[in-house]
Amino acid sequence: FLAFPVLWGFWLSFNTGGIIGDREYVGFDNWRRSWDDTELREAVRNTAVYMVIAIAVVFGLAIFLAALLNKYRAGSNFFKLALYFPLLAPPILAAMMWFFLIHFDFGILNILHRQVGGDGINYLGKSPNALLTIVAVEVWRGLGFWVLFFLAGLQAVPEELLAAAKIDGAGPWRRFIKVTVPTMRPLLLFALVVAIIFNAQLFDSVQVLTDGGPALDTATVVWFIFKRMFAFQDTGLAFATSVGLLNIILMMTLVSFWALGRREARGV
C-alpha cells in the first residue's frame, strides 16, 4: 500500500500524463522544470521559514508547559485534556474555526476590535501576517501533543541525577541544561525528525485560509503539488516535486539519526 505508490510516483516523475490519459516518457524534463519554477522556489522558501518558526515556537512552548505540569501535578489532567483537545478536531475543521475567528469582515476578533474603537486587522493579509497566522493555527493544533510528549520525557529523567545536581549547588536552570536536556537528547532529536516530517507536509490550513495567497506568501510545497496535479493537470511536475520532497525529508531524517549515532558513539 505504500511501496507501490511511491515507486509508481517515482516512475511518473519521468513522464507526462499517466493518471487518466496516456503516459509519455520525457526523461528529466519534469525535474528540470521543477528546478526552474519560480513558484516552486517561493513555496520551498515559505515552507522552510514556516518550519523553522513553527517548530521553534511549539517546542519552546511545549517544553515550558510540560515542565510546569511536571512540577505542579495537582489538577494537571484538566490542563492536559484542554491542551490536547484541539488535536482531536480534523485539520479542515480546525482551519474553518480559525477562519471565522480572524476573518477581516466577520471574524470574532475583528468584531470585538471594532467594538472598542479599533480598525480591523487583516490577519490573512500580506507577509508576514498570513504566514504567521498559519503558524499560529498549526501551533495551536499541535501544542497538546508535544506537551504530553515532552512531559513523558521529563518524567523519565532519573530523580537521583537531579537530586545530586541540586546537592552540588546547581540551580533549576542549570539542572535543566546540564541534566535534563542531555538525558532527553535522543527524545528531542526524535521529536525534531517527526516535526520536520509533518511540518514539511503543511497543506490543510493553507488551502482553507489563504489558498496560497496573498501573492504566494503562504504557498507551500504540498499546496504547490496539489495545484499542479488537480488544477493544472501537470502530473509530471507534480510527481517530480513529490519525489523531490520525499528525498529531502529522507535526507534530513538520515542526517538527524546519523548525528544521533555519532553522539551516542562518543557517549555525549
N, C-alpha and C positions, 0 to 999 in steps of 0.2 A: 504493500500500500504506500510505501514511502520511496523505496529504492527505484521502482519502475518509473514513477512520475519524474523523479529527479533525472534519471538517465534520459528519459524521453524529452524533458525540457532542455537538457544539455544538447541533444541532437537537433532539436528545433531551433536552437540559437544559431545554427549554421544554415537555416532555411528561412524562406518566407512562406506564409500560409501554413497549412498542415493541421489546422483545427477543424474548419468546415470545408474549405476549398482544397485545391490541390497544393501539394508541397513542392517547392523549388529550391534546390541547393544553391546557396550563394557564397559559400566559404566563410571568410572572416569579414564580410561586408557589414553584417549587423554589429559586430564588435567594433569596427572602425567608426560606424555611425554613432554608437554609444559613446565612444571616446570624444567625438567632435560635437556632441549635442550640448548646447549651452544650457538648455532647460534641465538636463540631467545633472550638469555640473552644479547648477543652483540648488537642485534637490539634494545632492550629496552634501553640499555645504550646509544647508539648513538642517539636514539630518544629523550631521556631526555636531553642529552648535547645539541643537536640541538635546542630543545625548549627553554632552558634557554638562550642560546646565541641569537637566532633569536628574541625572544620576548623582551629581554632587549635592543637589538640594534634597532629594529624597533620602539619600544615605545619611546626610548630616542630621536631618530631622528625625529619621528613624532611630539612629543610634542615640540621640539625645532623649527621645521619648522612651526608648527601651531601657535606658539607664534609669530614668525616673520610675518606670514601672517595676524595675528590678529592685530599686531601693525602697519604694513605698508600695507595698503589696496589698495593703488594705483597700478593698474596692476596686482592684485593678481589673477584674473580669469585666466590669462595665465599660471601662475605657478600651480594653482590648476589643470588645464587640463593637463599640462605636467607631473605632478606627478601622476595623476590618469590614464594616458594613458596606462602604462604597464599592468594594471589590465584588460584591455579590451582584451588583447591577450589571447587565450586559453593556459592553462598551458603547454601543449605539445609544442606548437609553441614557447612560451617564452623560454623553455628549449633548443629547437633547435637553437634559436637565440644565446643563450649563448654558445652553442656547437661550432658554427662557430666563435665565438668571442675568446674563450680561448683554442681551441684545440692546442696541443703541436706542431703538424706539420704544419697545415694550418690555425690556428686561427689568427685573425686580430691582436690581442695584441702581440702574439709571432712574427709575421712577422715584425711588427713595432719595436719590441725589438731587433730583429736580424739586422734590418737595421741600428741601431745606434751602432752596435758592441757588443751587449749583447748575452747571451745564452738564449735558450728557457726556459720558466718557465712551469713546469708541474703542472698546476692548479688542475688537477684531479689525482695527484699522491698520495703517501702515506700520512697518517694522519700527521698534521691536514689539509693539503691543500685541499683535496677533500671535507671534511665536511664543511670547511669554505667557499668554493665555492658554495656549496648548500645553505648555509646560505645567501650568497650574492645574489643569484638568487631569493630566496624567499623574502628577504627584499626589493629588487628592485621591485618585483611584488606587494607586499602588502603595500608599504610605502604610496602611494597616498590615499588608503582607510583610513588608520589610521590618516593621516594628516587631512583629511576632518572630520573624526570622532572627533578628539580632538579639532579641530577648532570650531566645533559646541558647544562643551563643554565649551571652553574658552569664546565664545561669550555669553554664558548663565550665566556667573558669574556676579552677580549684580555689576554695576559700583559704587554704593554708598558704598559698602563694601571696594572696592579698594581705593576709594577716602578717606574714613575715615582712613584707614590704612596709606595712604600717609600723611595725616594731622598729624597723630600720630608720624611721623618720620620714618616709615618703608620704606626701600629701595626696589628696584624692586625684588631682590631675596627673601627678607623676605616676601614681599607681596605674591609672588608666593607660598612659602612654607606654610605660615600661613593662607592665604585666599583662593587662587585659588585651591590648592591641596585638602584641606578639603571640599570645595564646590563641587569639581568634584569627590570625593571619590566613590560614587555609580557608576558613569560612568566609572571610572578607574577599579573598580572591575568587572563590566560587560565586559569591554574590555578584561580584563585578562582571564575571563572564555571563551569568544569567541575565543581568541587567542590560548588558550590551546586546545580547541576542534578541531580547524582547523589545528594547527601545529602538533598535535598528529597523524594526518592522512596523513603526508607527504608521497608522492609517486611519482608523475609525474616527477619532476626534477631528482630524484634519478634513476628512470627507464631509462630516456633518457640519462643522462650524465655519470653515473657510473655503473648502473646495480648492485648497492650494493657494488661495489669494491672501491679501491683495498683491497683485503683480508677482506671483510665485514666491512671496515672502515666507509662506508656510508649506510650500511643496516639499514632499519627502520622497525618498526613493521608491517606496512601495506605492505611494499615490501616483508617481510617475509611471510605474509599471501598469497599474490599474488603468490609467487613462490611455496609455499606448495600446493596451490589449483590447479594451472594451469600447473606448470612444473613437479611436482611430484605426482599430483593427490592424495595427502594426505589430503582428505577432513576433516577427523576427527580433525587432528591437526590444520588445517586452521580455522575451525569453533570454536574450543576451544580458539584459540588465539584471534579470532574476538570478541567473547563474553567477554573474559578477558579484552581486550582493551576497550570495551564498558563499562564494570563495573568500570574500572579505571577512565575513563572520567566522568562517572556519579558521582563517589565518590568525585573527585576533584571539580566538579560543586557544589555538595551539600555542601561540606566544605566551598567553597567560599561564597555561599549565606547564609550559617549559620553564617559565620564571619560577613557578611554584616548586617544580622539581629541583631546580638549582638551589633554591633557598633551603629546601629540606635536606639536600645532599651536604650543604655547608653547615647544617644544624642551626640556621638562623631562624 
